[in-house]
Amino acid sequence: MTPTSSYSPELIRLLRTQLGFSDSAILRPESTFNDSYPIQFDLIIEDGAKTYIVELKRVVRLDSLSRLGFLKQLLNDSDFGASDITFIMAGKRITPEAKKAAEKTGIIFIKLPSNFDPEEGHDHPGIIPAKLTSPKSWQVISHLLKLGEASIRQISIASGVSYGWSHATAKALVSRGIASDAGGRLRIIDMSKLINGIAWERPFERLFSQEVHIAAKSTIELAKEICLVCDEQQISCAFTSFTAGEIYAGYSARHDSVYLYLETRNIKELTGMFDVQTQGAVAVRIYKPDRDVFRDRRVFSVEGLWLASPSMVLLDCAGQGYAGRDLTQKLVEIYGQL
């Protein structure tokens, strides 16, 4: 029997039926919930303000249940809004004592069909960065790309990420054949593996929120107008992906759309300031940030555009997979100069 992974279509359909999350929900397999508690879980589902944390076990026992209960207690005593977080244990069966504990602690048990064979990726939640594209791990990697070669301590200082997290990220890079740590100096040795890993871990289109069409002479002119409106309305925005990548790299990739980070709550306010069309004109593709993309944004001096940081744009272009490969390579070549 083929093991059922945390991202298998069958499992997702079952969870959607049981939990009722929307088709637009963001699914993050083998992810950490929050950098303050960097614990890896089998699946995290983000549906608007609602978050579901899912662990997979063939048999749900009291010991595995207690780990979720521990984090639930931590969140209850913090400011993370635990009331919007639902904890789920999914398995083929649950022991009687675990069932009683789940009912008392408010952890939901979802029974998997007998033909499901959960692929347990870890015996228990680990405290290492599960994904290279998580905010802290990518901060480490992007600084390594800028430095070219450095010790873990140098990368930690440059990136502002703790030594422990930097070390764990470096270890993950080396174990995957992406980097070498010969002589205590870390450097990327296989850029293709890194780019492919990014595209698999964090497909950029998974953040897609909405597309609108606005009449304009060019994508750049429209981007400038959007930035002016956002500044007037005090709305944070940042262009990314192909739009920002072309400007940073001086490389022509595509000209029929602009790619924009915008919080969901601001979409209606922004689009209400334009004559939005149903088709034709310039497509404005709007994406929901999965991290703080506005803190390090830059104003492009010539055009006056708000661009996401080079680090963010590189991550997003790589996340476009094959479609963004050429532009990603161009950005990598000049990244140290940005």
Buried (B, 14 or more C-beta within 10 A) or exposed (E): EEEBBBBBEEBBEBBBEEBEBEEEBBBBBBBBBEBEBBBBBBBBBBBEEBBBBBBBBBEBBBEBBBBBBEBBEBBEEEEBEBEEBBBBBBBBBBBEEBBEBBEEBEBBBBBBEEEBEBBBBEEEBBEBBBBBBBBBBBBBBBBBBBBEBBBBEBBBBBBEBEEEBBBBBBBBBBEEEBBBBEEEEBBBBBBEBBBBBBBEBBEBEBBBBBEBBBEBEEBBEBBBBBBEBBEEEEBBBBBBBBBBBBBBBEBEBBEEBBBBBBBEEBBEBBBEBBEBEEEEBBBBBBBBBBBEBBEEBBEBEEBEBBBBBBBBBBBBBBBBBEBBBBBBBBBBEEBEEB
